[in-house]
């Protein structure tokens, strides 16, 4: 589809987000399984349900436009999901893996927050108030998920052994590959 108007861009971005949500519906259960923290597992499982709702909301928006909901391959989400998959495969201490899973999940949330913020603005500009309301709900839930992940990350960091934290603070690699003291 050639993008020649704000409406065309809006539809293209909705297709991208729809595919992104479909990719996440497959990826989130794997992340939940890889998490060792019960709180993190629960957060992933809760967000899986919301992710399904996000996809349904986009389907509703397409129905309101008289179009079939279909995705356009979201390469950015594909890359983010792939990075999350690499974290899952890594051999790490449980608390470190949980922290890495949170980082991967927050990258996803930030991508979605940017995407939903834009399409909501487009919907409003195009006079699609029902769609803007649905997109606002999703945007709020994505922000909420990001805050939840922040909270879990703070708790996980507090649970890390102090020796590990001090060791990480003492040795920091510079951009040239040399190490220096961080303190």
PLY file of the C-alpha trace (Angstrom):
ply
format ascii 1.0
element vertex 183
property float x
property float y
property float z
element edge 182
property int vertex1
property int vertex2
end_header
0.00 0.00 0.00
1.35 3.38 -0.98
1.17 5.85 1.89
-0.24 9.10 0.52
-2.24 10.46 3.43
-2.43 10.48 7.22
-5.19 7.87 6.95
-2.90 5.60 4.93
-0.14 6.05 7.51
-2.61 5.34 10.31
-3.71 2.07 8.67
-0.09 1.02 8.00
0.88 1.72 11.61
-2.14 -0.22 12.91
-1.12 -3.18 10.75
2.40 -2.97 12.16
1.12 -2.89 15.74
-1.29 -5.73 15.07
1.56 -7.93 13.86
3.69 -6.82 16.81
0.95 -7.92 19.22
0.64 -11.27 17.44
4.38 -11.83 17.81
4.17 -10.98 21.51
1.30 -13.40 22.09
3.75 -16.13 21.06
6.81 -14.71 22.87
5.45 -13.75 26.29
4.75 -17.32 27.47
8.39 -18.18 26.75
9.57 -15.22 28.80
7.27 -16.17 31.67
8.62 -19.71 31.62
12.22 -18.44 31.69
11.62 -16.10 34.65
12.53 -17.38 38.10
10.82 -14.62 40.09
7.19 -15.49 40.78
6.33 -11.79 40.63
7.93 -11.48 37.19
6.19 -14.64 35.93
2.87 -13.23 37.15
3.55 -9.88 35.47
4.29 -11.61 32.16
1.18 -13.79 32.44
-0.99 -10.79 33.30
0.39 -8.85 30.36
-0.24 -11.77 28.02
-3.95 -11.40 28.70
-3.73 -7.68 28.07
-1.73 -8.26 24.88
-4.57 -10.42 23.57
-6.96 -7.56 24.38
-4.68 -5.12 22.54
-4.86 -7.27 19.41
-8.66 -7.50 19.78
-8.92 -3.73 20.06
-7.01 -3.33 16.80
-9.37 -5.89 15.20
-12.30 -3.78 16.43
-10.77 -0.65 14.90
-10.32 -2.40 11.56
-13.94 -3.63 11.72
-15.10 -0.05 12.38
-13.21 1.03 9.25
-14.82 -1.79 7.27
-11.48 -3.55 6.79
-10.16 -6.95 7.68
-7.59 -6.97 10.48
-4.28 -8.00 9.07
-0.74 -7.43 10.08
2.20 -6.05 8.20
5.44 -7.71 9.30
6.79 -5.65 12.19
10.53 -6.02 11.77
11.28 -3.97 14.86
9.26 -6.30 17.08
10.79 -9.28 15.35
14.22 -7.98 16.39
13.11 -7.23 19.95
11.57 -10.70 20.30
14.74 -12.24 18.91
16.82 -10.38 21.51
14.48 -11.64 24.24
14.93 -15.15 22.89
18.69 -14.79 23.20
18.29 -13.82 26.86
16.16 -16.91 27.45
18.90 -19.14 26.01
21.72 -17.52 28.00
23.19 -19.39 30.94
22.92 -16.85 33.77
22.23 -16.74 37.47
18.45 -16.60 38.03
18.36 -13.03 39.38
20.56 -11.79 36.52
18.41 -13.56 33.92
15.29 -12.00 35.45
16.93 -8.57 35.22
17.85 -9.25 31.56
14.29 -10.42 30.81
12.94 -7.20 32.33
15.30 -5.14 30.16
14.13 -7.00 27.05
10.47 -6.60 28.03
10.89 -2.90 28.73
12.39 -2.37 25.28
9.22 -3.94 23.90
7.01 -1.73 26.09
8.82 1.42 25.01
8.40 0.48 21.34
4.70 -0.12 21.90
4.27 3.11 23.87
5.76 5.05 20.95
3.62 3.22 18.40
0.35 3.51 20.29
1.02 7.16 21.12
1.36 7.94 17.42
-1.66 5.98 16.20
-3.82 7.46 18.95
-2.78 10.94 17.82
-3.54 10.01 14.20
-6.95 8.64 15.17
-7.77 11.84 17.04
-6.61 14.01 14.12
-8.71 11.90 11.72
-11.81 12.23 13.91
-11.81 8.52 14.80
-12.84 9.11 18.41
-13.91 5.51 19.17
-10.57 4.25 17.87
-8.70 6.94 19.82
-10.44 5.79 23.00
-9.47 2.14 22.38
-5.91 3.14 21.57
-5.71 5.27 24.73
-6.74 2.25 26.81
-3.96 0.19 25.24
-1.42 3.00 25.63
-2.29 3.31 29.33
-1.88 -0.45 29.80
1.50 -0.42 28.07
2.67 2.38 30.36
1.34 0.45 33.35
3.27 -2.66 32.27
6.44 -0.58 31.98
5.94 0.77 35.52
5.31 -2.74 36.84
8.53 -3.94 35.26
10.39 -0.96 36.76
9.12 -1.90 40.20
10.13 -5.54 39.82
13.56 -4.48 38.52
14.12 -2.33 41.60
13.18 -5.21 43.88
15.42 -7.66 42.00
18.37 -5.32 42.23
17.88 -5.07 45.98
17.92 -8.85 46.23
21.26 -9.18 44.42
24.14 -10.05 46.74
26.01 -6.89 47.72
29.35 -8.43 46.71
28.09 -8.75 43.13
26.83 -5.18 43.06
30.12 -3.83 44.44
32.15 -5.88 41.97
30.05 -4.56 39.08
30.52 -1.00 40.35
34.31 -1.39 40.64
34.95 -2.62 37.11
33.47 -0.82 34.13
34.66 -1.24 30.55
35.26 1.96 28.66
34.21 2.42 25.05
37.81 1.62 24.01
37.73 -1.77 25.75
39.89 -0.76 28.73
38.60 -1.24 32.23
38.48 1.45 34.84
37.15 1.90 38.32
33.56 3.13 38.45
33.78 4.38 42.03
0 1
1 2
2 3
3 4
4 5
5 6
6 7
7 8
8 9
9 10
10 11
11 12
12 13
13 14
14 15
15 16
16 17
17 18
18 19
19 20
20 21
21 22
22 23
23 24
24 25
25 26
26 27
27 28
28 29
29 30
30 31
31 32
32 33
33 34
34 35
35 36
36 37
37 38
38 39
39 40
40 41
41 42
42 43
43 44
44 45
45 46
46 47
47 48
48 49
49 50
50 51
51 52
52 53
53 54
54 55
55 56
56 57
57 58
58 59
59 60
60 61
61 62
62 63
63 64
64 65
65 66
66 67
67 68
68 69
69 70
70 71
71 72
72 73
73 74
74 75
75 76
76 77
77 78
78 79
79 80
80 81
81 82
82 83
83 84
84 85
85 86
86 87
87 88
88 89
89 90
90 91
91 92
92 93
93 94
94 95
95 96
96 97
97 98
98 99
99 100
100 101
101 102
102 103
103 104
104 105
105 106
106 107
107 108
108 109
109 110
110 111
111 112
112 113
113 114
114 115
115 116
116 117
117 118
118 119
119 120
120 121
121 122
122 123
123 124
124 125
125 126
126 127
127 128
128 129
129 130
130 131
131 132
132 133
133 134
134 135
135 136
136 137
137 138
138 139
139 140
140 141
141 142
142 143
143 144
144 145
145 146
146 147
147 148
148 149
149 150
150 151
151 152
152 153
153 154
154 155
155 156
156 157
157 158
158 159
159 160
160 161
161 162
162 163
163 164
164 165
165 166
166 167
167 168
168 169
169 170
170 171
171 172
172 173
173 174
174 175
175 176
176 177
177 178
178 179
179 180
180 181
181 182
